[in-house]
Amino acid sequence: MSPAGCSHVNAYKVDNWRQNLRVIYQCFVWSGSAETRRRKVLQNDAGWTALAKSCICHMCGGHLNRLHSCLYCVFFGCFTKKHIHEHAKNKRHNLAIDLLYGGIYCFVCQDYMYDKDMEQIAKEEQRKAWKLQGVGEKFSTWEPTKRELDLLRHNPKRRKMTTNCTIGLRGLINLGNTCFMNCIVQALTHTPLLRDFFLSDRHKCEMQSNSCLVCEMSQLFQEFYSGHRSPHIPFRLLHLVWTHARHLAGYEQQDAHEFLIAALDVLHRHCKGDTTRDDNGKKANNPNHCNCIIDQIFTGGLQSDVTCQVCHGVSTTIDPFWDISLDLPGSSTPFWPLSPGGDGGTVNGESHLSGATTLTDCLRRFTRPEHLGSSAKIKCGGCHSYQESTKQLTMKKLPIVACFHLKRFEHSAKLRRKITTYVSFPLELDMTPFMASSKESRVNGQYQQTVDGLNNDNKYSLFAVVNHQGTLESGHYTSFIRQHKDQWFKCDDAIITKASIKDVLDSEGYLLFYHKQFLEYE
Amino acid sequence: MSKDSQMRAAINQKLIEMGERERLKELLRAKLVECGWKDQMKGHCKDVIREKGLEHVTVEDLEAEITPKGRALVPDSVKKELLQRIRAFLAQHSTL
C-alpha cells in the first residue's frame, strides 16, 4: 500500500485530468445537486463523446456490486464480479474509481492508490456536495500536515488525558488580595473552548510590545497544563492587568466580576490581530463583527423590545453582552417575587422546597415586561409623541459560555452592603424560556413548555462558580471548577481540594459560568 | 434482467433522484456509529492489518475479511429502521 500513488496514477495526471476527475466526482460519486443526481441516473455530457448509460454495470446491469467507473472512458463495471477488471484488461485502462467512496484503484498494482492531488480534489468535491445537500460541514479526523508531523517528532513528550487526570489543575499564589483575579483565572483556564484555542497555539500576536495579554494568557495555559503541581505565581499577569486596566491596579481587594469584564475587554482588544480577514484579504475592523476567540465564546445578543402602550408599536434593539447581571431579592430594587412552588421553576429542575430563590426566578425577573412609568415616557415613532411604554429584555443570541453575575454588592447612595440571600442554581440549565423566540409562549409571565424538549440548542452545563465569603470591607474569593463530568475541585488561591457536587450547589454563588452543551459547526 | 432486479434498479434510481439515497446513507452511518458497530469494525480491520503486515495488506484483503463480519454484526434494529424508511418513501412516491 503505497502512500504516494503509483506510476500509473502519475501517468493519468496529464492534460485536463483535474477537470475530468472533478466531473466524475460531481456526477457519479458525491452527487450534490438534483441536477447531477438526474445526470447520474440518466446520462451525462461534460465532454464525454461516447454515449453514456445510467449508473449501472455495463456488463450485467447491476448496481450493488461495488460499482467502479473507468477513469479513461465511460464504462461502469462491478468490482465484485470483476466486470471492471475485464474492461481494464481489454482496453488497457489501468485506473478506475469506486463510486461509493471515491477511491482510485490501479489494476496493475492491484490496490487502491492514494495520490495527494487526487485526495485533495476528492475532499473538495465532497465538501461541495455536502453544502449543496444542506449537510454543511461534517466532522473529519485530524490529518497532520508535514510541519505538524515534524513538530511532533521533535517534541516526543506526550501527556495522556484520562478520565481522572488532574492536568490543568494548579493553585495560584495570592500576591496580596489577588484572590479576585485568581478565581477568574481558574474559571478561564477551565473554559473548554478557550483551553482548546490556546493549547492549539492559535494566537498569532501582532502587537509590537510584549504587553500582549493574550500572549500572557497563552503562557498561563502552558503553565496550567504543564503537569506541574506546585502553585503558579501569576506576577506577570497581575502586572499586565495593572498596565491595561488602571482602575484595578493596587493591592486592595477588587470585584471579581469587574475583573472578569476588564480581562475579557483587554483580551478582546489584544486579539484584534487575530480577526479573520474577509475574502479580499482585508481585516474585518468593524467592532460589531469582531471574530476573535473572546467574542466567539462569550458574546451574546440581548434583545430589548420597547412597546408603546398606545399604538403597540415595538422598537427593537439588540446589544452585545458578555455577562448577565441579575438583581436579587433583598436589594433596594424591588424583586418581583414568584410564588414558591410556581411551575416556572420546574423547567430547570430546581427545588423550591425551602422557598429559596432560584436562578430561574432571577432570569424570569430579568426577562419580564416592565412598565416604564409615566416619568419615563419614550418618544414613539408610530405616535410621533411621548408615550408610556413597556420594556422587555430577552436573549436573541446565546453565547457559548454564559456568565451570570448575581448582584450581591449594593453600592447605592444610602448603603453599601452585601446581599447574602441564598440563590439555588442548577447543574444543567435550559435557556429556552428566556429566548426572544420564546416570547409568544409566555402567558402571564409563565413559560408554557412545549414538547420541543428535543431542541438541544439552549442547554447549558455549569462548569465554574466563583464565591465571595465575608463582607464588603473584608472578604475572600474562592471558586469551584469542573475538571471532568461530575468531578469538581475547590480553588482557594494556592490550595486545590476535591469538592462534591453538593458543596458546589450549596454555595452562595456570585459568578456562575455555564457552557453550551451542544456545539454546531457554523 | 429478472423482474426482481428490474424493480430494484427502478427503486434505486428513484432513491438517487430524490436525494433519499444520500439521506438514508447518512442515517445508516449515524446509527452504525451510535451502536458501536463502526468501532467494532475498526478493531477488526486493525487485527487483519496486524496479521497480514502493513506493507502487504491490500484493500481487497480487508474487504474479504471484514465484509461478512460487518454484514452479520449490523443490529436488527438498524435494519428494521432503514427498511421502514424505505417503505415510507415508496409509499409516498407510489408511482413506482
HADDOCK unambig.tbl for C-alpha pairs under 7 A between the chains (distance, minus, plus):
assign (segid A and resid 1 and name CA) (segid B and resid 55 and name CA) 6.04 0.50 0.50
assign (segid A and resid 1 and name CA) (segid B and resid 56 and name CA) 6.83 0.50 0.50
assign (segid A and resid 1 and name CA) (segid B and resid 58 and name CA) 6.50 0.50 0.50
assign (segid A and resid 34 and name CA) (segid B and resid 17 and name CA) 6.70 0.50 0.50
assign (segid A and resid 37 and name CA) (segid B and resid 16 and name CA) 6.32 0.50 0.50
assign (segid A and resid 37 and name CA) (segid B and resid 17 and name CA) 5.37 0.50 0.50
assign (segid A and resid 38 and name CA) (segid B and resid 17 and name CA) 5.56 0.50 0.50
assign (segid A and resid 41 and name CA) (segid B and resid 13 and name CA) 6.12 0.50 0.50
assign (segid A and resid 111 and name CA) (segid B and resid 58 and name CA) 5.92 0.50 0.50
assign (segid A and resid 111 and name CA) (segid B and resid 59 and name CA) 6.40 0.50 0.50
assign (segid A and resid 112 and name CA) (segid B and resid 59 and name CA) 6.73 0.50 0.50
